[in-house]
Amino acid sequence: MSAFFREVARDLYQFFTSVTLAIVLLSLIALIGLVSTLIPQETFTREVDYIARYGVEGYALLKQLQLTNIFGSWYFLFLMALFTLNLAACTYKRLTASWRYWKLPMSPIPPEGLRRFEHARVLSGAVAPDAAQSIAKLLRRHGYRVHEYTSGLLAEKWRWECFGIDVFHISLLIVIFGGLATMLFGYRTFEIAHQGDIIQIPGADFTVRVNRFWSENYPNSERVMDWRSELTVIENGKEVLTKTIEVNAPLRYKGYNFYQSAFGIDWQGAARVTLALSRADGTELGEFVGTVGEGVEVPSEQIFVKIGAFLPDFALTENFIAYSRTQRLQNPAVFVEVYDAHGLRIMRTWAFARPEMQRFWETAMHSVGGQTPYTIKLIGMTAPEFTGLQITKDPGRPIVYFGFLFMIVGMLVHLYFKHRQIWVAFAEGEIIIAGAVRNNLRSFAEEFRRLVEEIRQLNVVTESEPELVTH
């Protein structure tokens, strides 16, 4: 049985250290990230905006597939768990190899072997008695650790660079750990607030009141230069902090950050509309006022008109998905659903303020769906101004920053520091100098040439012209 478990453990280790697995997981994670750029994520998008863009059924489907919160979905977390295991296994495998390389001792190489090195030179002539000490001193001045033997010198530097790529791998694990800390203990949302609103934050022992907000334009222009909101932190019933925030100047309190993110008239979230209802035969039922997200009852008909969404500038995509091109009242439209006394939906439609749009829509609906029991027209609308606040708590941010810093260090070490080795052998009438560098770095050739030239200038042999070793 123990042999069976060892076999299973070996197979799992080979699976999780597979480069193919890493490529597949990274591709899938990148694909999910691409999808998240195409579908707005709920952190920054309101439900009413989803309904306006995808419709009720479309929004329900997206929510069921967790496409509105991709980075919190079970499949993304599953992929990240697999990637973390893959990265941890590869890091362990790589780290053990680097450790073995780190512990590998340098050993003398016979002169015949040194002559076969790619980087090798021979200084011919009578060797000075203090040649070994002079060359060792020169190499130490260049940062090499020198070991002296009776037959020559062994020198090396930057052996620790073998851990550079391991540092990079470990930094990725640190970044993932920081992201996990934020996912488990952090908070991120987008709040639409009106003047005087009190913002309740789940898990926080304080609230934030929106005192007022305003925008500033460029001189002699209607272009907005800056948005500002005055916020007050209330804790234990007392006002403890008041600050005016603007873009890139947030309010920070107890690990929470309040960013100025948007500004405007809250047509899509808090519009109050006036609807004119009539039966299909033309009988007018009156005018009714309701707010987005709520609705109005029509007692005489025993129906309930639900107001699902309001778009200030109605437009359709090529796939017939409704959205608002701008936040200006250029083509106002309201999405309504009508339910009977038993709660069954009997119709749904868009109602428009522009008569030509209303006629166009009614004609189009009649051509594909037949006669509807009621006609609904949009005849009035109002909405309050809002300030958009992005609220975050990111306990993993320092960990992620440290991970990225660690990553940069690992990459710099891996790219610019390569383990270098120099062998110097003293034979009768000559000094053989050979060098090697990890990964056969091309720039080492110039460094080796300069070292040989400096050694030649030490006058350690009577003839100082180095002989080029050919293979």
HELIX and SHEET records of a PDB file:
HELIX    1   1 SER A    2  PHE A   16  1                                  15    
HELIX    2   2 VAL A   19  LEU A   38  1                                  20    
HELIX    3   3 GLU A   47  GLN A   64  1                                  18    
HELIX    4   4 ILE A   70  GLY A   72  5                                   3    
HELIX    5   5 TRP A   74  LYS A  103  1                                  30    
HELIX    6   6 PRO A  111  LEU A  114  1                                   4    
HELIX    7   7 ALA A  131  ARG A  141  1                                  11    
HELIX    8   8 ARG A  159  PHE A  163  5                                   5    
HELIX    9   9 GLY A  164  PHE A  185  1                                  22    
HELIX   10  10 TRP A  267  ALA A  270  1                                   4    
HELIX   11  11 PRO A  355  GLY A  369  1                                  15    
HELIX   12  12 ARG A  397  TYR A  416  1                                  20    
HELIX   13  13 ARG A  438  ASN A  440  5                                   3    
HELIX   14  14 PHE A  444  ARG A  456  1                                  13    
SHEET    1   A 6 ARG A 145  TYR A 149  0                                        
SHEET    2   A 6 GLY A 152  LYS A 157 -1                                        
SHEET    3   A 6 ARG A 420  ALA A 427 -1                                        
SHEET    4   A 6 GLU A 430  VAL A 437 -1                                        
SHEET    5   A 6 HIS A 119  SER A 124 -1                                        
SHEET    6   A 6 PRO A 466  LEU A 468 -1                                        
SHEET    1   B 4 TYR A 187  ALA A 193  0                                        
SHEET    2   B 4 GLU A 385  LYS A 393 -1                                        
SHEET    3   B 4 TYR A 256  ILE A 265 -1                                        
SHEET    4   B 4 LEU A 251  TYR A 253 -1                                        
SHEET    1   C 4 ILE A 198  GLN A 200  0                                        
SHEET    2   C 4 THR A 207  ASN A 217 -1                                        
SHEET    3   C 4 VAL A 224  GLU A 235 -1                                        
SHEET    4   C 4 LYS A 238  GLU A 246 -1                                        
SHEET    1   D 3 GLU A 284  THR A 291  0                                        
SHEET    2   D 3 ARG A 272  ARG A 279 -1                                        
SHEET    3   D 3 TYR A 374  THR A 382 -1                                        
SHEET    1   E 4 GLY A 295  VAL A 298  0                                        
SHEET    2   E 4 ILE A 303  LEU A 311 -1                                        
SHEET    3   E 4 ALA A 333  TYR A 339 -1                                        
SHEET    4   E 4 ARG A 345  PHE A 352 -1                                        
SHEET    1   F 2 PHE A 314  LEU A 316  0                                        
SHEET    2   F 2 ALA A 322  SER A 324 -1                                        
END                                                                             
